[in-house]
Amino acid sequence: MNDPSLANPFRDAVVQDAWQTPIDVPEIHHKAFCECRNVIETASGGVPDSLLLYGPAGAGKTHLLTRLQRHLHQKQDEDRDRRQHCVFVFVRLQTSSQLLWQHVRRRLVSDLTRREQGASQIERLLAHRLSVSPIELRTFRELSPELLLNEIDVMRDSAQLPRDLAVVIEHLAFDRKVRDASAWLMGESLPEATLADLGLGPDLTTDREQAAREMVTLLCRLAATTMPLVFCFDQIEALQRNADDREAFFHFAQMAADLHDSAPSVGIITCLQSAVLDQFKCAVRHADFQRIAKRHAVLHSLTRHQVSALVLSRLELVPSLREQAGEQPYYPFTSVFVANLADEAPSVPRRIFNQCARQFDELQARVEDQPSMHEFLAAELMARRLQSLQAGLEGESLRILTHALPVIAGSCGAALRAEDPDGADWIIEYGGKLVAVTLRNEADGRTLNPKLKALLDRSPRQDGAPWVLLRDPGLSLSKAAVRTRERLSELEAKGARLVEPTLETLATLDAVQSLLADAKSGDLARDGDAVDSSTVLAWLKVGLNIGADELESVLRFWSAVVGTDGVTAEAEVSPQAVLRQGRGEGSLETHSVQRHPRSAPQRQPLQATPADPERIEGELATFQTARMSLETAAAVSPAMSGADEWAQSAHAASDDLLSGRSSEEAPDGSARRTFWSLFNRRRQDKAQRSDVAAATRLASLLRG
Amino acid sequence: MLNALYQLEQDSPRGALLSVRELRARSVLDKASFDRAALELAGLGRVSLHAHDHAGALAESERRALIEDVRGVHYIGIASMPETRDEVNA
């Protein structure tokens, strides 16, 4: 057993989304799974149904959804024509409750256009309507396009679809302009030229949340006229701004109840963490609760038999261990060890896996110090940032900024309010100064221009706050948008600033959101124990105050937003730069980057521009190689090499909380040793891992 | 205790996780007796208790409304195990 080359089969146990295919033990939570199937069965009969799934953190709520997804997939495989029988939509609620419908819209479209075995769910839906297989649909597309067009017309009439939606569905059905068509369907603001190319009218949307609600309802109606559509909502706790936020649950229940009423063949499955049971029940309206919780299922603690099956399912992944299992069924574990696992409180899969992982490491003599809380969080942040960059941030800036800015403002000690009679998204008071922030992600002049005019009409503001326009770095104005660029200049003359966070900043903010969302939902675990959101917030606060390297881009962004003296942000762009870009006169003007005055160990200034694929690829490649470069290592290590600074900082109390060390323990080189030993361990496991898997692996190693 | 649990179950949707607070409000037992009874029933496999992951973040009064075991784990939800329910129904 003392073979260090054996991979620990109990690591990487966290299921992040329902499209994964983790190892499954069907007898665990079987009753709850049957309830999930019942929901789909009822919806198939034209009666909307719903289920509320309760379970403590780590009980396997998301895992259960993966089982349902695979079950549907299997049914499709068993079908003679490989026809789909249900549209499956997974929505992890890592968003703000103000953007709930927009988030659901993105997730719904993303899953409808997700390709498996060459066909998307929307293509399968069409194939189902035509009573053909997805492969035959492709033949139809080429040989009898008029038949497909006719079917789309029938669909449009039966579901009363507006023209633009029917046109976009046609594009998707014929596999044309898929990227732009999907972006439109997701609610992204598109330039006029793109809209014209798609054959669509101008984007005159004023209320994007309402528009998203209408689109989701239409798509539900469209899908549900053909086959049942099941929405699986996970991590609803992530919607909460703070632990007392009941409004988030209220809005969620209202939205889910509306979905329930949108079409007869809709099923809704909601995962709820047991810890928020009372809060949820108090927060939602009775009428909404009745719609979204027609059925209930509890994920109970595991029985001894289930624990045993769970452990064996993982051990079976290592054939060399199974060869020695003749006399000792759980080799390398003893039966006593496995029997005792059922006494864990709570006895949930995540805790079982964690105990086994630790024991496995011990038996392999691979015991290392547990990383401190801030080492763990810094590494998690970095891994998630890379994942975010790799997944792409197109169309995500609104969600990210809406969620992140209040969190960053709070962590920097600024006062923030969302109500403003002049239409700002936020008024931020920081260092005795006010700024009025507005998110302006309209892609073209026609939609942006009226918004800018409204801002000009309100400039200067009565409270003296300058306007700060936040805008997606991927959006640029066309050459034809002359009037819009003039308006930008006029705004600048009146003191406004345009801030375009870099791609790197957006990815870091996304990572912060993801960390917080997982913490709120009990899905952020360090050594098997849930890390709560207050710990993450405390770490963030300290990191921003001392200028931790992993948060450098966030600090630059914050400085750009609040216009901090002495710190000019790379993200801040003058309207003239936008004008030049529109005229094709080179890249955006960016100011020189000055490091945060209190920032800890120096490293190479980051050179990322809003779209710097080389840097991203470089960073991913660096991460993928076993030999971690100095820069990447530096992104994780400052918190460790700077352990003395932490200990000596004015935030000693937070540090104690975060580090998990008692205040008497003097920080020494052990943290650095832990860091390198973690990467050494990773080096052993490096074979054939993708960059995302590598990033996940790093986080997982640090999770313990 | 079990009677209070079954009554609460009857007043709640089938299969729902029940609130320890609500159950406590229906019980005549004092905190210590109530907690002991619930933990004993859980030990016998007659009920399933659901832990609160961050009970430390709750106010003392809120925490006291939960069930606490000797390890300091706090439980917020309770459900009778299906076998127990069947037994009583029979």
Interface residues (C-beta under 8 A of the other chain):
Chain A: K31 E35 L52 Y54 G55 P56 A57 A243 Q273 S274 A275 L277 D278 K281 A293 R295 H296 A297 V298 H300 S301 T303 A345 P346 G522 A530 D532 S534
Chain B: P13 R14 G15 A16 L17 S19 R21 G45 S48 L49 H50 A51 H52 D53 H54 A57 D69 R71 V73 I76 G77 A79 M81 P82
